[in-house]
């Protein structure tokens, strides 16, 4: 079968073994969508986004998009010189007025996955968090009210393998955007009452 011919780690989110079943990422997705539907505030939803991102990437940084900037909100994974990526991420700001893969994803509301483009701001991010053996990167949008409100950067810096199963992560991020819209609406309704 085709799945057996895949390179190790190519088909399973977050794992080193090949996917025996193409539905595995979507089974995982179903479980996480149940958690998402249980409601919560924006902080809980973004925490769940990072929890799900761990299934797809060894390292990730979540950026909040405001005032034409992407500001690091938090992260996990390998960082240089024994730093904590969660704290380091909060020191990173990427301007979205200048050409970059981040601006393309934010404006187009479409994910990017592939070899790192020749991009000043991606080079800036990798310079801060360390490139290590990362050969391919992904940047995914989280959209609320038809606007990109967050960007998720992810890669696999130690083995350098390609992030896989990202279609399931994209579906989850779409649903997280809807959950955030509902959380904002609930907060407005409570303020009116």
C-alpha positions in Angstrom: 0.0 0.0 0.0 1.0 3.6 -0.6 1.1 4.5 3.1 4.0 2.0 3.7 6.1 3.6 1.0 6.1 7.0 2.7 9.2 8.3 4.4 9.3 7.9 8.1 7.3 10.7 9.8 5.9 12.0 6.6 2.3 11.2 7.2 1.7 11.4 11.0 1.2 14.7 12.8 3.8 15.1 15.5 5.1 11.6 15.2 8.0 9.7 13.8 6.1 6.7 12.4 4.3 6.9 9.1 0.6 7.1 9.1 -1.1 3.8 8.6 -4.3 5.5 8.0 -4.9 8.8 6.2 -7.9 9.5 8.5 -5.6 9.7 11.6 -5.2 13.5 11.6 -9.0 13.9 11.1 -9.7 11.5 14.1 -7.5 13.7 16.2 -9.2 16.7 14.8 -12.7 15.4 15.8 -11.5 15.0 19.4 -10.1 18.6 19.5 -13.2 20.1 17.9 -15.3 18.6 20.8 -13.0 20.5 23.2 -13.4 23.7 21.1 -17.2 23.4 21.1 -17.2 23.3 24.9 -16.7 27.0 24.7 -14.4 29.3 26.5 -12.8 32.7 26.3 -10.2 33.9 23.8 -7.4 32.8 26.2 -8.7 29.2 26.4 -9.2 29.0 22.6 -5.6 30.2 21.9 -4.3 27.8 24.5 -6.1 25.0 22.6 -4.7 26.2 19.3 -1.2 25.8 20.7 -2.1 22.4 22.2 -3.3 21.2 18.7 -0.2 22.8 17.1 2.0 20.5 19.1 0.5 17.5 17.2 1.9 19.0 13.9 5.1 20.8 14.8 8.0 20.5 17.1 8.2 24.2 17.4 5.5 26.9 16.9 5.0 30.6 17.6 1.5 32.2 17.7 1.4 35.8 16.6 -1.6 38.2 17.3 -2.3 40.5 14.4 -3.0 44.1 15.3 -2.3 47.5 13.9 -0.4 46.1 10.8 1.9 44.1 13.1 2.2 40.4 14.1 3.3 40.3 17.7 4.4 37.1 19.4 1.9 35.8 21.9 3.6 32.6 22.9 5.3 29.5 21.6 6.8 26.1 22.3 9.7 24.1 21.2 13.5 24.3 20.6 15.1 27.7 21.2 18.7 28.9 21.2 21.0 29.0 24.2 18.5 27.3 26.6 16.0 30.1 26.3 12.3 29.5 26.7 10.5 29.9 23.3 7.3 31.0 25.1 9.0 34.0 26.6 11.3 34.7 23.5 8.2 34.7 21.2 6.8 37.7 23.2 9.8 39.8 22.2 9.2 39.3 18.4 7.3 41.7 16.3 6.9 41.5 12.5 5.6 44.5 10.6 2.9 43.5 8.1 3.3 46.7 6.0 6.5 45.2 4.5 6.6 42.3 2.0 6.9 39.0 3.7 5.3 35.5 3.9 3.6 36.7 7.0 1.9 39.6 5.2 1.0 37.3 2.3 -0.7 34.9 4.7 -2.4 37.6 6.7 -3.8 39.5 3.7 -4.6 36.4 1.6 -6.0 34.4 4.5 -4.3 31.4 3.0 -1.7 29.1 4.5 1.9 28.8 3.4 3.9 25.6 3.7 7.2 24.9 2.0 10.8 25.8 1.8 11.5 29.1 3.5 11.3 31.9 0.9 14.0 34.5 0.7 12.2 36.8 3.1 13.7 39.4 5.4 11.1 38.9 8.2 11.2 35.1 8.1 15.0 35.3 8.3 14.5 37.7 11.3 12.2 35.2 13.1 14.6 32.2 12.4 17.5 34.4 13.5 15.7 35.0 16.9 14.4 31.4 17.5 17.2 29.5 15.7 17.1 27.8 12.4 18.7 24.5 13.5 17.9 21.9 10.8 14.6 23.4 9.8 14.2 22.9 6.0 10.5 23.6 5.6 8.2 26.0 7.5 4.4 26.7 7.7 2.5 29.9 8.4 -1.2 29.5 8.9 -3.9 32.2 9.5 -6.5 32.3 12.2 -9.4 34.3 10.8 -12.3 36.0 12.7 -14.9 38.3 11.1 -13.1 37.8 7.7 -9.9 39.3 9.1 -6.7 37.5 10.0 -6.4 38.0 13.8 -3.5 35.6 14.4 -0.7 33.8 12.6 0.7 30.4 13.5 4.3 29.7 12.5 5.5 26.1 12.8 8.4 24.0 11.8 10.4 20.9 12.8 13.9 22.2 13.7 15.6 19.0 14.9 15.0 16.4 12.2 14.2 19.1 9.6 11.3 17.0 8.3 8.4 18.5 6.5 5.3 19.4 8.5 2.6 16.9 7.5 -1.2 16.6 7.8 -1.7 20.4 7.8 -5.1 20.1 6.1 -6.5 19.0 9.5 -4.8 21.8 11.3 -6.2 24.3 8.8 -9.8 23.0 9.4 -9.2 23.3 13.2 -8.0 26.9 12.8 -11.1 27.7 10.8 -13.2 26.4 13.6 -11.1 28.2 16.2 -11.8 31.4 14.4 -15.6 30.8 14.6 -15.2 29.9 18.3 -13.4 33.2 18.8 -16.2 35.1 17.0 -18.7 33.4 19.3 -16.6 34.2 22.4 -16.5 37.9 21.3 -20.2 37.9 20.7 -20.9 36.4 24.1 -18.7 39.0 25.8 -20.6 41.8 24.0 -24.0 40.4 25.0 -22.9 40.1 28.6 -21.8 43.8 28.5 -25.2 44.8 27.2 -27.0 42.9 29.9 
